[in-house]
């Protein structure tokens, strides 16, 4: 079975939550980047086409990084033209001006840079200090925005809640880097719980501090990993603070190649199930999404970690 039972989950709205959420689907990029076996370009393209058919409107496609850093995404130039005609937004990651040039040459109009709130992860991921990384991103953002009003830039910020080397991350430390990304011209920021250690109170405290520092909640998205089973609880806390953009990965795919303690992303299906129960609109056909994730799980040769995918498709762990 690939569709929920009629009428389930029962929609019981809660006060103070948004009426609609935009899901920023990261399965094709963040979800697949850590796979050890190379996923064929044709399979990636079909995955994205199927995701587009579920009603998702934003599907992160790939990353224009050097192949030696993320070998799984070495086919960015081959993949992007295969999907560029889809009627959805297709953001791509660009680490520097060279990556931006490659993306723009293929017609990309949604790009993202990826910063860190901590020095240790900035060194591991970008071989730079936090401030050196910000200095590298500034011309990237400036040049991207100069391409026209239809170009939007997202700023990813990793390690917002905890770091595997440094431990807890102070809220003001995160606010400082967020403000820097926003001030250089990023249209949207994605707050990353890269190793999945956030809890709802911490999420609320960070969002309160950011809005207090003049960061509009409309410019914020959240990106939770489910390492300790907190991703949905943390998402609900963010929604209660007015966040309307949530990153999620179809089938719960993903991790981070530069932080070995990072496990899977929040599963898009689990998110949609919760939001449906809260009466929040996503525009996503859950049955089609489950079928798509089950299809990809078959290609990867293992069951999906998503609880909802397993419940609705009877996959066994």
C-alpha positions as CSV (number, residue, x, y, z in Angstrom):
1,X,0.0,0.0,0.0
2,X,1.4,3.4,-1.0
3,X,-1.4,5.8,0.2
4,X,-2.6,6.5,3.8
5,X,-5.9,5.2,5.0
6,X,-8.8,7.5,4.0
7,X,-9.1,10.3,6.6
8,X,-5.9,9.5,8.3
9,X,-4.2,11.1,10.0
10,X,-7.2,13.1,11.3
11,X,-6.5,16.8,10.9
12,X,-6.7,18.5,14.3
13,X,-5.2,22.1,13.9
14,X,-3.3,23.7,16.7
15,X,-3.3,27.4,17.5
16,X,-0.5,29.6,16.5
17,X,0.9,27.5,13.6
18,X,1.3,28.6,9.9
19,X,-1.5,27.6,7.5
20,X,1.0,26.4,4.8
21,X,4.6,25.2,4.9
22,X,7.1,25.1,2.0
23,X,9.2,22.0,2.1
24,X,12.8,22.5,0.8
25,X,13.5,18.9,-0.5
26,X,17.1,17.9,-0.1
27,X,17.0,14.2,-0.8
28,X,18.6,14.3,-4.3
29,X,21.6,16.4,-3.0
30,X,22.1,16.1,0.8
31,X,20.4,12.7,0.8
32,X,22.6,11.1,-1.8
33,X,25.9,12.9,-1.3
34,X,27.2,10.5,1.3
35,X,26.3,7.2,-0.5
36,X,29.4,5.2,-1.0
37,X,28.3,3.5,-4.2
38,X,27.9,5.9,-7.2
39,X,24.2,6.5,-8.0
40,X,23.9,6.7,-11.8
41,X,23.0,10.1,-13.2
42,X,19.9,8.7,-14.9
43,X,18.7,7.4,-11.6
44,X,19.2,10.8,-9.9
45,X,17.4,12.5,-12.7
46,X,14.5,10.1,-12.5
47,X,14.4,10.6,-8.7
48,X,14.1,14.3,-9.1
49,X,11.4,14.0,-11.8
50,X,9.4,11.7,-9.5
51,X,9.8,14.1,-6.6
52,X,8.6,16.9,-8.8
53,X,5.5,14.8,-9.5
54,X,4.6,14.7,-5.8
55,X,3.8,18.4,-5.6
56,X,7.1,19.5,-4.0
57,X,8.0,22.9,-5.4
58,X,11.6,23.2,-4.3
59,X,14.0,20.3,-4.9
60,X,17.7,20.8,-4.3
61,X,19.4,19.2,-7.3
62,X,23.2,18.9,-6.8
63,X,26.3,20.7,-5.8
64,X,29.0,22.3,-8.0
65,X,31.9,21.3,-5.7
66,X,35.2,19.8,-6.7
67,X,34.6,16.1,-7.4
68,X,37.4,15.0,-5.0
69,X,35.4,16.5,-2.1
70,X,32.0,15.0,-2.9
71,X,32.5,12.3,-5.5
72,X,28.8,11.4,-5.6
73,X,28.0,14.8,-7.0
74,X,30.8,14.8,-9.7
75,X,28.1,14.6,-12.4
76,X,26.5,18.0,-11.7
77,X,27.1,19.3,-15.3
78,X,25.5,16.1,-16.7
79,X,22.6,16.0,-14.3
80,X,21.4,19.6,-14.3
81,X,20.5,19.8,-18.0
82,X,18.4,16.6,-17.7
83,X,16.1,18.2,-15.1
84,X,16.3,22.0,-15.8
85,X,13.0,22.0,-17.6
86,X,11.0,20.8,-14.6
87,X,8.3,23.3,-13.3
88,X,10.0,23.5,-9.9
89,X,12.7,25.4,-8.2
90,X,16.0,23.5,-8.5
91,X,18.6,25.0,-6.1
92,X,22.2,24.0,-6.3
93,X,25.1,24.5,-3.9
94,X,28.1,26.6,-5.0
95,X,31.2,26.7,-2.7
96,X,33.0,29.5,-4.5
97,X,33.1,31.7,-7.6
98,X,34.2,28.8,-9.8
99,X,31.2,26.7,-8.6
100,X,28.9,29.7,-9.3
101,X,30.3,30.0,-12.8
102,X,29.5,26.4,-13.5
103,X,26.0,26.7,-12.2
104,X,25.2,29.9,-14.0
105,X,26.5,28.5,-17.3
106,X,23.8,25.9,-17.0
107,X,21.0,28.4,-16.2
108,X,20.7,27.9,-12.5
109,X,18.8,30.7,-10.8
110,X,18.7,29.3,-7.3
111,X,22.1,28.9,-5.6
112,X,23.3,28.3,-2.0
113,X,26.5,28.8,-0.1
114,X,27.3,26.8,3.0
115,X,28.9,28.3,6.0
116,X,29.6,27.1,9.5
117,X,28.8,28.5,13.0
118,X,31.9,26.8,14.4
119,X,35.6,27.1,13.7
120,X,36.2,23.3,13.8
121,X,33.6,22.5,11.2
122,X,34.7,25.4,9.0
123,X,38.2,23.9,9.0
124,X,36.9,20.4,8.3
125,X,34.4,21.4,5.6
126,X,36.0,24.3,3.9
127,X,39.6,24.4,5.2
128,X,39.1,27.9,6.4
129,X,38.2,29.9,9.5
130,X,34.6,31.0,9.9
131,X,35.5,34.6,8.8
132,X,37.7,33.4,5.9
133,X,34.8,31.4,4.6
134,X,32.5,34.4,4.9
135,X,35.0,36.4,2.9
136,X,35.0,33.7,0.3
137,X,31.2,33.7,0.0
138,X,30.8,37.5,-0.2
139,X,31.8,37.8,-3.9
140,X,29.8,34.7,-4.7
141,X,26.6,36.2,-3.3
142,X,27.3,39.6,-4.8
143,X,27.8,38.2,-8.3
144,X,24.8,35.9,-8.0
145,X,22.5,38.7,-7.0
146,X,23.9,40.8,-9.9
147,X,22.5,38.3,-12.4
148,X,19.0,39.6,-11.9
149,X,16.0,39.9,-9.6
150,X,15.0,36.3,-10.3
151,X,18.2,34.9,-8.8
152,X,17.9,33.9,-5.1
153,X,20.7,32.9,-2.8
154,X,20.4,30.7,0.2
155,X,22.9,30.6,3.0
156,X,23.3,27.2,4.8
157,X,24.7,27.4,8.3
158,X,25.9,24.2,9.8
159,X,26.5,23.3,13.5
160,X,23.9,25.8,14.8
161,X,23.1,23.7,17.9
162,X,26.2,21.5,18.6
163,X,29.6,20.5,17.1
164,X,31.3,17.1,17.4
165,X,34.6,18.7,18.3
166,X,33.5,21.8,20.2
167,X,30.3,20.6,21.9
168,X,27.5,23.1,22.6
169,X,27.4,26.2,20.3
170,X,26.6,29.5,21.9
171,X,23.5,31.2,20.5
172,X,25.2,34.6,20.0
173,X,27.9,32.8,17.9
174,X,25.2,31.5,15.6
175,X,23.5,34.9,15.4
176,X,26.7,36.6,14.4
177,X,27.2,34.4,11.4
178,X,23.5,34.5,10.4
179,X,23.7,38.3,10.4
180,X,26.8,38.3,8.3
181,X,25.2,36.0,5.7
182,X,22.1,38.1,5.6
183,X,24.0,41.4,5.4
184,X,26.1,40.1,2.4
185,X,22.8,39.5,0.5
186,X,21.5,36.0,1.2
187,X,17.7,35.9,0.7
188,X,17.2,32.9,3.0
189,X,19.1,31.2,5.8
190,X,18.9,27.5,6.6
191,X,19.7,26.7,10.3
192,X,21.4,23.3,10.3
193,X,21.4,20.9,13.2
194,X,24.1,18.9,11.5
195,X,24.6,16.3,14.2
196,X,21.0,16.2,15.4
197,X,21.6,17.4,19.0
198,X,19.0,20.2,19.1
199,X,16.0,20.1,21.4
200,X,12.9,22.3,21.2
201,X,13.9,24.8,23.9
202,X,17.2,25.4,22.2
203,X,15.4,25.9,18.9
204,X,13.1,28.4,20.4
205,X,16.0,30.3,22.1
206,X,17.9,30.6,18.8
207,X,14.9,31.8,16.8
208,X,14.1,34.3,19.5
209,X,17.7,35.6,19.5
210,X,17.7,35.8,15.7
211,X,14.5,37.8,15.5
212,X,15.8,40.0,18.3
213,X,18.9,40.7,16.1
214,X,16.7,41.9,13.3
215,X,16.6,38.6,11.3
216,X,13.1,38.3,9.9
217,X,11.5,34.9,10.6
218,X,10.4,34.9,6.9
219,X,14.0,34.6,5.9
220,X,14.6,31.5,8.0
221,X,14.4,27.8,7.3
222,X,15.3,24.9,9.5
223,X,17.3,21.8,8.7
224,X,17.1,19.1,11.4
225,X,18.8,15.7,11.5
226,X,17.0,12.9,13.4
227,X,20.1,11.5,15.2
228,X,18.4,11.5,18.6
229,X,14.8,11.3,17.4
230,X,14.2,15.0,17.9
231,X,13.7,16.3,14.4
232,X,9.9,16.5,14.4
233,X,9.7,18.0,17.9
234,X,12.3,20.6,16.8
235,X,10.3,21.3,13.7
236,X,7.1,21.9,15.6
237,X,9.0,24.3,17.9
238,X,10.2,26.2,14.8
239,X,6.7,26.4,13.4
240,X,5.4,27.8,16.7
241,X,7.9,30.6,16.2
242,X,6.6,31.4,12.7
243,X,9.1,29.5,10.5
244,X,7.4,28.4,7.2
245,X,10.3,26.7,5.4
246,X,11.4,23.3,6.5
247,X,14.2,21.2,4.9
248,X,13.5,17.5,4.6
249,X,14.9,14.5,2.7
250,X,12.7,12.0,0.9
251,X,12.9,8.7,2.6
252,X,15.1,10.1,5.4
253,X,18.2,9.8,3.2
254,X,21.4,11.6,4.1
255,X,24.1,12.5,6.4
256,X,27.2,14.7,6.2
257,X,30.5,13.4,4.8
258,X,32.5,15.9,7.0
259,X,30.7,15.1,10.3
260,X,30.7,11.3,10.9
261,X,28.2,11.6,13.8
262,X,25.6,13.1,11.5
263,X,22.9,10.6,10.6
264,X,19.8,10.9,8.4
265,X,17.8,14.0,7.7
266,X,14.3,14.5,8.8
267,X,12.2,12.3,6.4
268,X,9.9,14.3,4.2
269,X,7.2,11.7,4.6
270,X,7.3,11.9,8.4
271,X,7.1,15.7,8.1
272,X,4.1,15.6,5.8
273,X,2.3,13.1,8.0
274,X,2.7,15.4,11.0
275,X,1.7,18.5,9.1
276,X,-1.3,16.8,7.6
277,X,-2.4,15.9,11.1
278,X,-2.0,19.6,12.1
279,X,-4.1,20.7,9.2
280,X,-1.1,22.5,7.6
281,X,-1.0,22.5,3.8
282,X,2.1,21.4,2.0
283,X,0.8,20.7,-1.5
284,X,2.4,17.2,-1.4
285,X,0.8,14.0,-2.4
286,X,2.0,11.7,0.4
287,X,1.2,8.5,-1.5
288,X,3.3,9.5,-4.5
289,X,6.1,10.6,-2.2
290,X,6.1,7.3,-0.4
291,X,6.2,5.4,-3.7
292,X,9.1,7.6,-4.9
293,X,11.1,6.9,-1.7
294,X,10.4,3.2,-1.9
295,X,11.6,3.2,-5.5
296,X,14.9,5.0,-4.5
297,X,15.3,2.6,-1.5
298,X,15.1,-0.3,-3.9
299,X,17.9,1.3,-6.1
300,X,20.0,1.7,-3.0
301,X,19.4,-1.8,-1.9
302,X,18.1,-1.1,1.6
303,X,14.8,-0.1,3.3
304,X,14.0,3.5,3.8
305,X,14.6,4.8,7.4
306,X,11.4,6.8,7.2
307,X,8.8,5.5,9.7
308,X,6.0,6.7,7.4
309,X,7.5,5.1,4.3
310,X,7.7,1.8,6.2
311,X,4.2,2.0,7.6
312,X,2.6,2.8,4.2
313,X,4.7,0.5,2.0
314,X,5.2,-2.3,4.5
315,X,9.0,-2.2,4.1
316,X,10.8,-4.2,6.7
317,X,14.0,-3.1,8.4
